[in-house]
Amino acid sequence: MEMTGVHHAYGRRKVLRGVDLTLRPGTLTGIVGENGAGKSTLLKILSGELRPDRGTVRHEGRFGYCPQHTVLNEALTVHQHLAFFRTAFALSDLGRARELMADLRFSEYAGDRVSTLSGGTRQKLNLTLALMHDPHVLLLDEPYQGFDWDTYQRFWEVATSLRDAGRSILIVSHLAYDAERLDELWRLDGGVLHRGKADKAA
């Protein structure tokens, strides 16, 4: 996935001022920045949810998008969400979804309604829905929000295995947690990206 010369503003407030970013295969990339720096706007443009004022975004293959705020139906069960997304992604089965549920340890909640789930378990479902179709590029906005320590560690195990399988993963956060796990780290400041200290490509 490649973003070139992207600008975006909300009225007179310029959020992105010519952002260039390339997500290479087999790479874990992180972007950090203060609240209001434009991180979520950048992700929405990468995912196609928002059109930039100027600039282009190109991508190849499937991509998954895990937004910061879960978009789930309170009245449906976990399994019903998986079945709905199976149809949307035209998947033959739920094998990959079940693997992810086992990896993140929430298989026992398959029959539970979303309204009864904790914030951390909702986030596990949110992540599973973004990953169940085996995307080539994965866009994650504060993906470990609400996770306990064990789930946090399991998240990184999943992310690392995806990177090792040649996937491109972008993790956006307001803090650079475990920056040493990343292959590239960028800081979004003043509407442009700056290389972070942990960037192994620097």
C-alpha positions in Angstrom: 0.0 0.0 0.0 1.3 3.4 -0.9 0.2 6.9 0.0 1.6 9.8 -1.9 1.3 13.6 -1.3 -1.9 13.3 0.8 -3.5 16.5 2.2 -6.6 16.8 4.2 -8.3 19.6 6.1 -11.4 20.1 8.2 -12.4 23.6 7.3 -9.4 25.8 7.9 -7.7 23.2 10.1 -5.1 21.4 8.0 -4.6 17.9 9.5 -2.4 16.2 6.8 0.1 18.3 4.8 1.6 16.1 2.1 1.9 12.7 3.7 4.0 10.0 1.9 3.9 6.4 3.3 4.8 3.0 1.8 3.7 -0.2 3.6 6.1 -2.9 2.4 5.3 -6.7 2.5 6.6 -8.4 5.6 6.9 -5.2 7.6 5.4 -4.1 11.0 5.1 -0.4 10.8 4.0 2.0 13.6 2.8 5.5 13.6 2.5 7.5 16.8 1.3 11.0 17.5 -0.6 13.1 20.0 -4.4 13.0 20.2 -5.7 15.2 17.3 -2.6 14.8 15.2 -4.5 13.2 12.4 -3.7 9.5 12.9 -7.3 8.3 12.5 -7.8 10.6 9.5 -4.8 9.0 7.9 -6.1 5.5 8.5 -9.6 6.4 7.2 -8.0 7.7 4.0 -5.8 4.6 3.7 -8.9 2.4 4.2 -11.0 4.3 1.6 -13.5 5.5 4.2 -12.4 9.1 3.6 -11.4 10.8 0.4 -8.3 13.0 0.7 -8.4 16.6 -0.5 -5.2 15.9 -2.6 -2.9 13.0 -3.1 -3.3 9.3 -4.0 -3.5 5.9 -2.3 -2.7 2.7 -4.1 -2.9 -0.9 -2.8 -2.8 -4.4 -4.0 -4.6 -7.4 -2.6 -7.0 -7.6 0.3 -6.8 -5.3 3.3 -8.3 -5.4 6.7 -9.2 -2.3 8.8 -9.6 -2.4 12.6 -11.0 1.0 13.7 -10.3 2.4 17.2 -14.0 2.2 18.1 -15.7 -1.1 17.6 -18.6 -1.1 15.1 -20.6 -4.0 16.4 -24.3 -4.8 16.7 -25.2 -5.1 20.4 -28.1 -7.5 19.7 -26.1 -10.0 17.8 -23.9 -12.8 19.1 -20.2 -13.2 18.4 -20.9 -16.1 16.0 -23.6 -14.1 14.2 -21.0 -11.4 13.5 -18.6 -14.0 12.2 -21.3 -15.5 9.9 -22.3 -12.0 8.6 -18.6 -11.2 7.7 -18.1 -14.7 6.3 -20.8 -13.8 3.7 -19.4 -10.3 3.2 -16.0 -11.7 2.5 -17.3 -14.7 0.5 -15.4 -17.1 2.7 -16.0 -20.9 2.4 -15.8 -21.4 6.1 -14.9 -19.8 9.5 -11.7 -21.7 10.0 -9.4 -18.7 10.2 -11.8 -16.9 12.5 -11.9 -19.8 14.9 -8.0 -19.9 14.8 -7.9 -16.2 15.8 -10.5 -16.7 18.5 -8.4 -19.5 20.0 -5.2 -17.4 19.7 -6.9 -14.5 21.5 -8.6 -16.8 23.9 -12.3 -15.9 23.6 -13.7 -19.0 21.8 -16.1 -19.6 24.7 -17.9 -16.3 24.0 -19.1 -17.5 20.5 -22.7 -17.7 21.6 -22.7 -14.5 23.7 -24.4 -11.3 22.6 -22.1 -8.3 22.1 -24.1 -6.3 24.7 -22.8 -8.7 27.4 -19.1 -8.5 26.4 -16.4 -6.6 28.2 -14.5 -3.8 26.3 -11.5 -6.1 25.9 -13.5 -9.0 24.4 -15.3 -6.6 22.0 -11.9 -5.5 20.8 -10.8 -9.1 20.3 -13.9 -9.6 18.1 -13.1 -6.3 16.3 -9.6 -7.6 15.5 -10.9 -11.0 14.5 -13.4 -9.5 12.0 -10.5 -7.4 10.4 -8.3 -10.5 10.1 -10.6 -13.4 9.3 -10.3 -13.0 5.5 -6.5 -13.2 5.7 -5.7 -9.6 4.4 -2.4 -8.8 2.7 -2.4 -5.3 4.4 -3.8 -4.7 7.9 -4.6 -1.3 9.2 -5.0 -1.1 13.0 -6.1 1.9 15.0 -5.2 1.5 18.8 -5.7 -2.3 18.4 -4.8 -3.3 21.9 -7.1 -0.9 23.7 -8.7 -2.6 26.6 -6.5 -5.7 26.4 -5.1 -7.3 29.6 -1.4 -8.2 29.7 -1.8 -11.7 28.4 -4.0 -10.7 25.5 -1.6 -7.8 24.7 1.3 -10.4 24.4 -0.9 -12.6 22.3 -1.7 -9.7 20.0 2.0 -9.2 19.3 2.4 -12.9 18.6 -0.4 -12.7 16.0 1.0 -9.5 14.5 4.5 -11.0 14.3 3.3 -14.2 12.6 1.5 -12.1 10.0 4.6 -10.1 9.4 6.6 -13.3 9.0 4.0 -14.6 6.5 4.7 -11.5 4.3 1.8 -9.3 5.4 2.0 -5.6 5.8 0.8 -4.3 9.2 0.3 -0.7 10.2 -0.3 0.0 13.9 -1.4 3.5 14.9 -1.2 4.6 18.5 -0.7 7.7 20.6 2.2 5.9 22.4 5.0 3.8 21.0 4.4 0.7 23.1 7.0 -2.0 22.5 8.6 0.0 19.7 11.4 -2.6 19.5 8.9 -5.0 18.0 8.4 -2.7 15.0 10.4 -2.7 11.8 9.6 1.0 11.1 8.4 3.7 13.4 7.0 7.1 12.3 5.8 10.1 14.2 2.9 12.2 12.8 3.5 15.8 13.8 2.4 19.0 12.1 0.6 17.0 9.4 3.7 15.2 8.2 5.5 12.0 9.0 8.9 12.0 10.7 11.1 8.9 11.3 11.0 7.6 14.8 14.1 6.6 16.8 13.2 2.9 16.7 12.9 2.8 12.9 15.2 0.0 11.9 15.3 1.3 8.3 16.9 4.6 9.4 
